[in-house]
Each structure stands twice: as C-alpha cells, then as structure tokens.
Amino acid sequence: MSDLAAYTSLFLASLLAATLVPAQSESVLGGLILAGGQPVVALVAVASLGNILGSILNWLIGRGVERYRGKRWFPASQAQLQRAQTQYQRFGYWSLLLAWVPIIGDPLTLVAGIMREPLWRFLLLVSIGKIGRYAVLAAGIDAAS
C-alpha cells in the first residue's frame, strides 16, 4: 500500500469514526502499524487529525441544530435533547476529555456544540483526549509486535 493510500484511508476512517456514523479507526491504525510501512508517530498524527476534525464536524452540527429542533423529521425528541444538555451542564466542559470514549464521545461533541462551548476550549480538551488515546493504542500495538 502506498503512503498516500495508507494515510488517506487512516484519515478517512478516523474522521468517520468521530462522527455519528459507525466506523472503526483503531483497526486501520493497528493494521498500518503492524504492516510497518509508515512511522508510528506520523500514523498517530494523521489518525488524531482526522478524529479531531470529525469531532469539529459534530460540534458544528450541534451549533446549528437548534433551528431544526421542532421539525417532525428531527432525529431526537425535545426530551432527549434536554436530557443531553442537562448531563453536559452537570459534568461540564471537562467531560470533553472523554470525547474518545466509544458510544458517548460522539454525542458529547454534538451536545458541546448545542451548548455553545467555545471552539478553543472544545479543541483543546478534545485534542488532549484523542491524541492521548491514539498514542496509547499505538504504543501498545508497537510494543506487542
């Protein structure tokens, strides 16, 4: 696999994995690390960038979701949105450090947008969690191989 194809597939898998679309970036990262064709640091950087950009996409959707809240086709009820906002207020912006956690992380980044979390703080906290996750995962795979 060429470097461009490897990095592109990892970037796209990581971007999709951070959105509400079900995708798996860890297996792509692990496969590329085990193949040994690219530096591990570069792979972690590409995976992190894609995953962070996917979270920003969720944040942007959250910022604009309010205008569609009352529409019949809207995928969440008023009660579901209120519950998510209440939980976010309860745990605060520090919960964004958990944006990497499967199942809860992607909706968390969407709710951060709804709650008008400042982009600078959102980026800082989400980046710390996501880069840390990929770095730990890569170190574990690299050490085991």
N, C-alpha and C positions, 0 to 999 in steps of 0.2 A: 504494500500500500504506500502510495506517495505521501510525503509530508503534508502536502496541501489537502489531500483527501482525508488523512488522519485527523488533522487539526479541524477541518471543516465538519467532519462527522461528529467529533467530540464537542465542538462549539454548538452545533445544532441540537444534539442530544441534551446538552446541559441547558440550553435556552428553553427547550420544550419542557424539560423536567422541572423547571422553576415556575412554569405557568400552570394553569388548572388542567392542562392536557396531561393525561397519564403517560409518562415517559421515564426511562431509566438511563441515567448518565453514568452511574457508578460502574456498570458492566462495560461500557465503552472505554472509560478511563482505565479500568483494570486490564482489559484486553490489550490496550495500547501499551501500558506499562510492561506487561508480560512479553509483548512482542519485541520490545526493546529498541524500536526504531527511532524514537524521539527522546529528548531529555525529559526526565520526570518533572523538573521544575517548569518547563515550557507547557507540558500537558496540564499540570495543576493550574497554571496561569490561564490557559485557554478555557478549561472547564469552569474555573471561577468566574471569568469574564462573561461567558455565556449564561451561567446561572444567575449572576447578579443582574444582567440585562433582562433576563426573564422576570425577575422579581420587580424590576422597574416597570416593566410592562403591566404587571398586576397592579402596582401602585397607581399607574396612570389610569387604568380601568377603574380602580376604586375612586379616583378623583372625579371621574365623570359619571359614575353610576347613579348618583343622586337624582339626576334628571329623568332617569328611566324607572325609578323605584315603583311608581304606581301603574306601570304598564302591565297588561294582562300576561304578556309573554315573558316577563322578567323572571329569571330562574330562582329567585329567593323571595320568600314572603317577608312582609313587614316585621313579623315576629322574629324570623331568623336573622334579619339584619340588625334588629335591635339587640338580640342576644349576643351577636358577634361584637357589636360596638360596646356593650356593657362589659364583656370579658376583656376587650382590649383596654378599656378605661381601668379596669380592676388591676391588671398586671402591668400596664403602662408600656412605654416605648422600649423598655429593656427586654420585653418579650421578643423583640425583633432579632435578638441574638439566637433565637430558636427557629429562624426562618428556614434553616436547613433541614429541620426535622420532617420526615415524611408525614403526609396526611394533614398536619396542622400548619406547616410552614407556608404553603402557597396561599391558603385562605387568609393567613395572618398578614401577608404582604398586601393583599387586596383590601383588607379592613384598615390597614395603616393608611392607604390612600383615601378611603372613605372618611377616616378620622382626621384627614389633612395633616398627617405627620410631615414635618419639614423634610424636604428631599435630602438635605445634607446629613441630618441625623439618621434618616432611613438608610442611606447609602453606607454610612459609617458602620452602623450596627449589623446590617445585613451582610456587608462585606467581611467583617470580622468572623461571623459565624460560618459563612460559606467557604471562604478561603481556608479557615481552620479545618473544616470538615474534609475538604479535598486533600489538604496537606496530610492529615492524619491517615486518611484512607490510602493515599499514595505511599506513605511511609510504611504502612502495614503490608501492602502488596509487595512493595520493593524489597522489604526485609524478608518476606516469606519466599521470594523467588530465588 
